[in-house]
């Protein structure tokens, strides 16, 4: 359900021997996992992964933050994946949604220093201008104006999951997942277009998929998905 909500159409399925593959295919045929490749073992999976070619995205730089910490003698270090564009040493960038300015001092890939890195590489960035305590998981390092920032209220096109049987009462607390960002939200209006309020803004790309969650649900916690505009 989680994969189907965010919609990746390519991937692999590895299951235990007691699972009936045909029944599993029937369960997944109406989801985004219907075209996934089935593999028979971890070794088979590794072999197929080695055949894959990186799929990068050009355009304005965007690096969602996995983790940030301080390193003695280095300063603030940020880990993440270059989702879009290219990052270079000495780039002047911003941390969103807080719009904090920062400078890239150095870049590492697999513990080796490099002068630049492009999508879809995983990188470690030493930066100045922002402290590790000011960086949250899911924040986006990017060029100015590369991403949008929500206000305290925003509207999105919403598709409720057919497996979520509960109602969506207003003013109850839900969670919204946007990339690596997770925020508590409340619903002000629930129809095909839903209006949400939140205490802390989110950074996002236009057309990005988000997932609405209800952590205290007695059945499935995935309420549905929406498209950010």
BELUR-V612892 format. One record per helix or strand. SS is the DSSP state (a for helix, b for strand). FROM is the first residue (numbers start at 1). TO is the last residue. If there is no record, write none. Layout:
SS	FROM	TO
SS	FROM	TO
This chain:
a	2	6
b	12	14
a	21	28
b	37	39
a	42	50
b	62	71
b	75	84
b	86	88
b	92	96
b	100	109
b	112	114
b	116	118
b	122	128
a	132	134
b	140	142
b	148	149
b	153	160
b	173	178
b	181	190
b	193	198
b	203	204
b	209	213
b	222	228
